[in-house]
Amino acid sequence: MVSMVLGLVAERYPCIAKDLLKPLLELLTVSRQVCGGDIDKFLILLVVGVRTAEHPVFASLSASQLARGDIPVLPSLGTNARSIADSMGIPKETIRRKVGELIEAGWLVRRDNDLLLTGHAFEQLSPVREAVEMLAASNWGTVSALLADVG
């Protein structure tokens, strides 16, 4: 099914590009704004966020628990600055400096060698989450319409 959808998206890309790119641009614009104009900080938060989303306890939490700030440090499988630098191709010193700024802002904490998202970061990143939700819903609608067209 996935390969069929990918083929269809590739074939119809010129027709649907605007529908795919507009919400992506909005997500990146909002992400950059929330991170004070620093897209690298967003990428760091995104890597830590993926490791958070992969933790089974995180999946069991409700959005209202997170929004209320009931959880000061979010459960995570963890990652470290070196892994982020290696995976993103960003110099280690740049990552280390920006991680320090995110820790100072209260968005990340360091436990042992792991970087973890805070409840404060979850709250501050709400415009980004809303843009991710919009991107998901928009892309679902675009792909659903393509599938309906081919019947």
Secondary structure, DSSP 8 states (H G I E B T S, - for coil): -HHHHHHHHHHTHHHHHHHHHHHHHHHHHHHHHHTTT-HHHHHHHHHHHHHHHTSHHHHHS-HHHHHHT--SB-------HHHHHHHHT--HHHHHHHHHHHHHTTSEEEETTEEEEBHHHHHHTHHHHHHHHHHHHHHHHHHHHHHHHH-
